[in-house]
């Protein structure tokens, strides 16, 4: 038995298939957010979470959505969504220099 086989066995024993950190924050195929505005699109969950954190710290409600589950590395088609009425404020917040 090789190392990869041992890791798969350990993963199953600990609770299933490998997944990306922060995946619990992601809404997969959830129609509740279809009418929210897409502020930015991302290909990886880590970057999307960082941008979402910036909005949260600025007091703007936001969610991360995707139509399909991400791969085990946290990659896929991820949308950062906000309420329509927060569009201008969110844009200003994300464009501020550090």
Phi, psi and omega per residue, in radians:
X1 nan 2.204 -3.140
X2 -1.464 3.033 -3.132
X3 -1.071 -0.745 -3.125
X4 -1.109 -0.638 3.085
X5 -1.133 -0.719 3.115
X6 -1.117 -0.707 3.133
X7 -1.141 -0.722 3.099
X8 -1.091 -0.754 3.128
X9 -1.086 -0.770 3.106
X10 -1.080 -0.759 3.112
X11 -1.035 -0.747 3.104
X12 -1.124 -0.696 -3.135
X13 -1.162 -0.546 -3.101
X14 -1.555 -0.096 3.073
X15 2.346 0.434 2.968
X16 1.970 -2.762 -3.034
X17 -1.252 2.665 3.080
X18 -1.081 2.570 3.095
X19 -2.601 2.833 -3.107
X20 -1.367 2.579 3.033
X21 -1.061 2.439 3.097
X22 1.482 0.061 -3.101
X23 -1.094 -0.430 3.115
X24 -1.145 -0.388 3.124
X25 -1.402 -0.151 -3.028
X26 -1.654 2.294 3.105
X27 -1.713 1.950 -3.088
X28 -1.689 2.075 3.091
X29 1.037 0.557 -3.077
X30 -1.624 1.929 -3.078
X31 -1.227 -0.190 3.139
X32 -1.074 -0.395 -3.059
X33 -1.874 0.170 -3.117
X34 -1.073 -0.526 -3.119
X35 -1.623 0.044 3.037
X36 -1.373 2.646 -3.129
X37 -1.414 2.429 3.043
X38 -1.470 2.059 -3.130
X39 -1.527 -0.731 3.130
X40 -2.625 2.686 3.006
X41 -1.950 2.554 -3.125
X42 -2.365 2.751 3.078
X43 -1.826 -0.246 3.122
X44 -2.347 2.550 -3.031
X45 -1.168 -0.638 -3.115
X46 -1.038 -0.811 3.125
X47 -1.145 -0.746 -3.137
X48 -1.068 -0.717 3.130
X49 -1.132 -0.665 3.133
X50 -1.116 -0.785 3.120
X51 -1.142 -0.694 3.119
X52 -1.106 -0.688 3.117
X53 -1.062 -0.705 3.102
X54 -1.037 -0.769 3.113
X55 -1.138 -0.747 3.140
X56 -1.049 -0.777 3.121
X57 -1.133 -0.454 3.094
X58 -1.532 0.075 3.079
X59 1.453 0.325 -3.119
X60 -1.864 2.236 3.105
X61 -1.271 2.276 3.135
X62 -2.584 2.788 3.094
X63 -2.418 2.773 3.030
X64 -1.911 2.255 -3.116
X65 -2.273 2.762 3.025
X66 -2.672 2.655 3.112
X67 -1.454 -0.436 -3.062
X68 -2.321 2.612 3.098
X69 -1.002 2.579 3.118
X70 -1.360 2.852 3.029
X71 -1.303 3.069 -3.044
X72 -1.185 -0.197 3.111
X73 -1.686 0.053 3.114
X74 1.440 0.433 3.136
X75 -1.861 2.557 3.130
X76 2.924 -2.801 3.132
X77 -1.784 1.749 -3.016
X78 -1.979 2.317 3.109
X79 -1.964 2.318 2.997
X80 -1.629 2.004 -3.051
X81 -1.995 2.574 3.095
X82 -2.361 2.893 3.031
X83 -1.178 2.501 -3.084
X84 -0.960 -0.674 -3.080
X85 -1.250 -0.203 3.127
X86 -1.682 0.069 -3.026
X87 -0.956 -0.970 -3.062
X88 -1.101 -0.771 3.140
X89 -1.109 -0.700 3.129
X90 -1.159 -0.736 3.110
X91 -1.072 -0.795 3.116
X92 -1.051 -0.774 -3.112
X93 -1.085 -0.746 -3.086
X94 -1.340 -0.314 3.133
X95 -1.652 -0.099 3.136
X96 -1.144 2.400 3.077
X97 -1.211 2.601 -3.135
X98 -1.266 nan nan
